[in-house]
């Protein structure tokens, strides 16, 4: 099931919407945590010692979880000066080739992130901080973000492959 509330004609899957919801919650959490930290430092002369650590974990999670939504909403840069010189079929073929290369790269990263997560889990690594956070917890967002991006790239590849097939058949594409 796809939801088409995207501003640029893209569609978000349920996976993308869940990842975006997590990102929104983390940003709100960061704002709240920074507000409490500023208040406590300014008025109470205290510091929440864990805010830097948790903020760093949240920023990594936000970066990786937002990748799929960016792909689904066509938010990434494209080389448009090349697009205008290509025929519709060549343009669609170039997009398919780029999607395949992106999918391969993301698949390799996903495999490595999963392997890294398993190694971290088995080793029982913890952060060398007062929180002693088990490192598998923040690192899981690397794999989750890469998995969501992989699924978004699969959908993009499907759409571009359809455009390529339609461009070669002479059938006019809907706008």
Steps between C-alpha positions, in 0.01 A plus 500: 500500500642836400397840620520787252520808717846582372560857383702408190293218358683226692332245718588384847446146617394409849867424575599853394221657704603301811864604456394863452282478813800375699709786362235754603483350850879510533519862386235594756689304764821682411327838529355403837833365626688813384240722665534317832880512468499877433261564789696287743833656401367857506291495815615202705872490409460130422558298187325190376813299435331263257366764257808499275501122471127466438506793259773333295308174485185684397679690221637177352154341517338806340749498213455133418125478553434800275674348196198299382259791523740719304519235228124448487424873483766563232683739731850420378689693234491389139721591207230681307721659235560150362131399518383759250733372225390138531202336339231378741619140453866587556407709805297211645783256420753722676272518805464121504879456479555750782230332710666161454840638604343674802318182596821295483689755712219521754474121512872470577471766772191330644682167517797661672280689746319178590833320544628789713184490712533126558867537596413783741217297655719191544790699645276680750675830433391799708585870470785623719274760661304531821189363324686190379258474208510160329639596159262275311220745587623807308658286226172327418386823331774457238348171389140620529570811293687302236220242482236771456715665229540162326122459487455857373760437229318181396180704452690767308658236278157349434359839400797586277489156336133563416594839352770331292255238371237761417756729331606214274147397408392835357209526746462849641577523871248657735619828653 
